[in-house]
Amino acid sequence: MKHQRLHSIYFLPFSVVIGILAAIGALFFRAMIETFQNLFWAGGPTFVDKLINSPSWLKILVPVSGGLVAGAIITFFVPEARGPGVPEVILSVTSRQSTIRHRVTFLKAIVTSLLIGSGASVGREGPIAQIGASVGSSLAQLFRVHADLRRVSLAAGAAAGIAATFNAPITGTLFAVEIILLDTELAHISHIVVASVIGSVLSQIFWGKFPAFKVGPVELIHYQELNIYLALGLLAGFVAICFVRLIYTTDGLFRRLQIPEWIKPGIGGLLLGLIAFKLPHVLGVGYETVNLALANSLSLKLAIIFIFAKILATSLSIGSGMSGGIFAPSLVLGATLGTVVGLGAQQVFPELASSPSNYVLAGMGAVVAGTTLAPITAIITVFELTYNYHIILPLMVACISSAIIVRLFFGYSAYEMKLLMQGINILRGHDVGILRELLTKDFMVKEFDTLRDTAPLSVIVERAAQSSYPHFVVLNEREELVGIVSLIDIKPYLANLEKSKEHVIASDLMTKEVITLSAEDNLENALYLFEKERISFLPIIDPENPKKVLGILKKDDLLHAYKEKVLKDRLLSSPLSRF
């Protein structure tokens, strides 16, 4: 234990280095975006002004050219750069031993900054997370860091990148823990926090203490106003579902096009250029639109139009194969939806509704919570933009209700959907798809403790004291499965053991509705049941006789099999694939 504590302390300077390099990568990425915007478009204080001041032919030429150049780089050199970036980081953690090819750091930054500079309707946060994660992974590979700490290094890099983007260290930390890692040891979080703080500090040194958005005062007029925030959260959940569905529907349509892959982003750029003629606000990252909403400068009609136009523009961008995130577009959608709800509430409930800008902030968090299914990260993100405690309660109501709607009616985040489309099912930090080829019969324990259904409590207590297992398979006289007895079932009778030990038998204690798996089932189904039912073992039955128990599968054995499979796949993969 002492050795582990010392090892953890010695690793902190490594986290500092990761934070510095990831933040520099994020700052370089942002500088490249501004460089391309200034290079491609006419002059103007904001990106929207640059688009408006540019001639019509440029609004077609730039997105098409940017899409073709980026499409060629992605197709031939770095396929991992396609799409939001975060799913690739999650996949690296779950099934690639937290390794990312070294080239991703540089090429992801170049490709995505080129696309955003050309007008792609995508966010910079997902790519920055991937860039930071690539920095952490590359350093860990270079210094041959242990697999567990390599995982932490990757997450620390992603956290530092996000923190540098928003100047929000808590957001960076939670983004890494809640979205990328999904589960981690408490001791490792300190390394992620250190990297995240370093990223935020460096962003302040280079860019100043800049606010990501211009936020006014926030207030909650009356607790009944929370009903409006609840309605906003419910609407945000459905908007998030439509957004994610359209992205991957568009992706499916582009994949079916019988043309070279590198040309498809150019087609997406052409369609974006046509949108730019009428609605330049929906191109690029879109933070100008968020600031308009926060300043209460959007009309109800324009806000509604922006919702549909932004969903379409981002779907065309990501669906056609461009590189870019969905975090910023989610913020834009939330801001416009918040404007719609805020203006509508002022008309219907003038005595309750506060300023529309309050609903803009809550809407931003709610749509992010719905698209990422990370409500805690969404809440803290918006809080760190305002540092106003009055927004916390409305945010919690809106974000949690949005996430619930998505879980109930859709079930997956935007990141999980991309992985599912590739045949990869991520469950609580594990790629369960690689367990699909492993059968329960090969990993079950054939020697296990059993009880007769007629066994008295005295015998059960005696057997429980001698056994190393906390549960018993209960069989009848024909050796058929009839139930399960665990220590929890016995506990209520221990207080009156003398009175009950001869009158209570196993059939009185046992759980009769037993969850089982066939010997021919795979470990993917087993892990799903373990996570869903919160159980520690499963009886494995004969496929031809559902009452005959062949063995038991323990959750610990399944997780060990998973780690062994991942390690084997890693060792069999070519070392040249890292470069």
Secondary structure in CASP SS format (residue, H / E / C, confidence):
PFRMAT SS
TARGET T0000
AUTHOR 0000-0000-0000
METHOD secondary structure of the structure
MODEL  1
M C 1.00
K H 1.00
H H 1.00
Q H 1.00
R H 1.00
L H 1.00
H H 1.00
S H 1.00
I H 1.00
Y H 1.00
F H 1.00
L H 1.00
P H 1.00
F H 1.00
S H 1.00
V H 1.00
V H 1.00
I H 1.00
G H 1.00
I H 1.00
L H 1.00
A H 1.00
A H 1.00
I H 1.00
G H 1.00
A H 1.00
L H 1.00
F H 1.00
F H 1.00
R H 1.00
A H 1.00
M H 1.00
I H 1.00
E H 1.00
T H 1.00
F H 1.00
Q H 1.00
N H 1.00
L H 1.00
F H 1.00
W C 1.00
A C 1.00
G C 1.00
G C 1.00
P C 1.00
T C 1.00
F H 1.00
V H 1.00
D H 1.00
K H 1.00
L H 1.00
I H 1.00
N H 1.00
S C 1.00
P C 1.00
S H 1.00
W H 1.00
L H 1.00
K H 1.00
I H 1.00
L H 1.00
V H 1.00
P H 1.00
V H 1.00
S H 1.00
G H 1.00
G H 1.00
L H 1.00
V H 1.00
A H 1.00
G H 1.00
A H 1.00
I H 1.00
I H 1.00
T H 1.00
F H 1.00
F C 1.00
V C 1.00
P H 1.00
E H 1.00
A H 1.00
R C 1.00
G E 1.00
P C 1.00
G C 1.00
V H 1.00
P H 1.00
E H 1.00
V H 1.00
I H 1.00
L H 1.00
S H 1.00
V H 1.00
T H 1.00
S H 1.00
R C 1.00
Q C 1.00
S C 1.00
T C 1.00
I C 1.00
R C 1.00
H C 1.00
R H 1.00
V H 1.00
T H 1.00
F H 1.00
L H 1.00
K H 1.00
A H 1.00
I H 1.00
V H 1.00
T H 1.00
S H 1.00
L H 1.00
L H 1.00
I H 1.00
G H 1.00
S H 1.00
G C 1.00
A C 1.00
S C 1.00
V C 1.00
G E 1.00
R C 1.00
E H 1.00
G H 1.00
P H 1.00
I H 1.00
A H 1.00
Q H 1.00
I H 1.00
G H 1.00
A H 1.00
S H 1.00
V H 1.00
G H 1.00
S H 1.00
S H 1.00
L H 1.00
A H 1.00
Q H 1.00
L H 1.00
F C 1.00
R C 1.00
V C 1.00
H C 1.00
A H 1.00
D H 1.00
L H 1.00
R H 1.00
R H 1.00
V H 1.00
S H 1.00
L H 1.00
A H 1.00
A H 1.00
G H 1.00
A H 1.00
A H 1.00
A H 1.00
G H 1.00
I H 1.00
A H 1.00
A H 1.00
T H 1.00
F H 1.00
N C 1.00
A C 1.00
P H 1.00
I H 1.00
T H 1.00
G H 1.00
T H 1.00
L H 1.00
F H 1.00
A H 1.00
V H 1.00
E H 1.00
I H 1.00
I H 1.00
L H 1.00
L C 1.00
D C 1.00
T C 1.00
E C 1.00
L H 1.00
A H 1.00
H H 1.00
I H 1.00
S H 1.00
H H 1.00
I H 1.00
V H 1.00
V H 1.00
A H 1.00
S H 1.00
V H 1.00
I H 1.00
G H 1.00
S H 1.00
V H 1.00
L H 1.00
S H 1.00
Q H 1.00
I H 1.00
F H 1.00
W H 1.00
G C 1.00
K C 1.00
F C 1.00
P C 1.00
A C 1.00
F C 1.00
K C 1.00
V C 1.00
G C 1.00
P C 1.00
V C 1.00
E C 1.00
L C 1.00
I C 1.00
H C 1.00
Y H 1.00
Q H 1.00
E H 1.00
L H 1.00
N H 1.00
I H 1.00
Y H 1.00
L H 1.00
A H 1.00
L H 1.00
G H 1.00
L H 1.00
L H 1.00
A H 1.00
G H 1.00
F H 1.00
V H 1.00
A H 1.00
I H 1.00
C H 1.00
F H 1.00
V H 1.00
R H 1.00
L H 1.00
I H 1.00
Y H 1.00
T H 1.00
T H 1.00
D H 1.00
G H 1.00
L H 1.00
F H 1.00
R H 1.00
R H 1.00
L C 1.00
Q C 1.00
I C 1.00
P C 1.00
E H 1.00
W H 1.00
I H 1.00
K H 1.00
P H 1.00
G H 1.00
I H 1.00
G H 1.00
G H 1.00
L H 1.00
L H 1.00
L H 1.00
G H 1.00
L H 1.00
I H 1.00
A H 1.00
F H 1.00
K H 1.00
L C 1.00
P H 1.00
H H 1.00
V H 1.00
L C 1.00
G C 1.00
V C 1.00
G C 1.00
Y H 1.00
E H 1.00
T H 1.00
V H 1.00
N H 1.00
L H 1.00
A H 1.00
L H 1.00
A C 1.00
N C 1.00
S C 1.00
L C 1.00
S C 1.00
L H 1.00
K H 1.00
L H 1.00
A H 1.00
I H 1.00
I H 1.00
F H 1.00
I H 1.00
F H 1.00
A H 1.00
K H 1.00
I H 1.00
L H 1.00
A H 1.00
T H 1.00
S H 1.00
L H 1.00
S H 1.00
I H 1.00
G H 1.00
S C 1.00
G C 1.00
M C 1.00
S E 1.00
G C 1.00
G E 1.00
I C 1.00
F H 1.00
A H 1.00
P H 1.00
S H 1.00
L H 1.00
V H 1.00
L H 1.00
G H 1.00
A H 1.00
T H 1.00
L H 1.00
G H 1.00
T H 1.00
V H 1.00
V H 1.00
G H 1.00
L H 1.00
G H 1.00
A H 1.00
Q H 1.00
Q H 1.00
V H 1.00
F C 1.00
P C 1.00
E C 1.00
L C 1.00
A C 1.00
S C 1.00
S C 1.00
P H 1.00
S H 1.00
N H 1.00
Y H 1.00
V H 1.00
L H 1.00
A H 1.00
G H 1.00
M H 1.00
G H 1.00
A H 1.00
V H 1.00
V H 1.00
A H 1.00
G H 1.00
T H 1.00
T H 1.00
L C 1.00
A C 1.00
P H 1.00
I H 1.00
T H 1.00
A H 1.00
I H 1.00
I H 1.00
T H 1.00
V H 1.00
F H 1.00
E H 1.00
L H 1.00
T H 1.00
Y C 1.00
N C 1.00
Y H 1.00
H H 1.00
I H 1.00
I H 1.00
L H 1.00
P H 1.00
L H 1.00
M H 1.00
V H 1.00
A H 1.00
C H 1.00
I H 1.00
S H 1.00
S H 1.00
A H 1.00
I H 1.00
I H 1.00
V H 1.00
R H 1.00
L H 1.00
F H 1.00
F C 1.00
G C 1.00
Y C 1.00
S C 1.00
A H 1.00
Y H 1.00
E H 1.00
M H 1.00
K H 1.00
L H 1.00
L H 1.00
M H 1.00
Q C 1.00
G C 1.00
I C 1.00
N C 1.00
I E 1.00
L E 1.00
R C 1.00
G C 1.00
H E 1.00
D E 1.00
V H 1.00
G H 1.00
I H 1.00
L H 1.00
R C 1.00
E C 1.00
L C 1.00
L E 1.00
T H 1.00
K H 1.00
D H 1.00
F C 1.00
M C 1.00
V E 1.00
K C 1.00
E C 1.00
F C 1.00
D C 1.00
T E 1.00
L E 1.00
R E 1.00
D C 1.00
T C 1.00
A C 1.00
P E 1.00
L H 1.00
S H 1.00
V H 1.00
I H 1.00
V H 1.00
E H 1.00
R H 1.00
A H 1.00
A H 1.00
Q H 1.00
S C 1.00
S C 1.00
Y C 1.00
P C 1.00
H E 1.00
F E 1.00
V E 1.00
V E 1.00
L E 1.00
N C 1.00
E C 1.00
R C 1.00
E C 1.00
E C 1.00
L E 1.00
V E 1.00
G E 1.00
I E 1.00
V E 1.00
S E 1.00
L H 1.00
I H 1.00
D H 1.00
I H 1.00
K H 1.00
P H 1.00
Y H 1.00
L H 1.00
A H 1.00
N H 1.00
L H 1.00
E H 1.00
K H 1.00
S H 1.00
K C 1.00
E C 1.00
H C 1.00
V C 1.00
I E 1.00
A H 1.00
S H 1.00
D H 1.00
L H 1.00
M C 1.00
T E 1.00
K C 1.00
E C 1.00
V C 1.00
I C 1.00
T C 1.00
L E 1.00
S E 1.00
A C 1.00
E C 1.00
D C 1.00
N E 1.00
L H 1.00
E H 1.00
N H 1.00
A H 1.00
L H 1.00
Y H 1.00
L H 1.00
F H 1.00
E H 1.00
K H 1.00
E H 1.00
R C 1.00
I C 1.00
S C 1.00
F E 1.00
L E 1.00
P E 1.00
I E 1.00
I E 1.00
D E 1.00
P C 1.00
E C 1.00
N E 1.00
P E 1.00
K E 1.00
K E 1.00
V E 1.00
L E 1.00
G E 1.00
I E 1.00
L E 1.00
K E 1.00
K H 1.00
D H 1.00
D H 1.00
L H 1.00
L H 1.00
H H 1.00
A H 1.00
Y H 1.00
K H 1.00
E H 1.00
K H 1.00
V H 1.00
L H 1.00
K H 1.00
D H 1.00
R H 1.00
L H 1.00
L H 1.00
S C 1.00
S C 1.00
P H 1.00
L H 1.00
S H 1.00
R H 1.00
F C 1.00
END
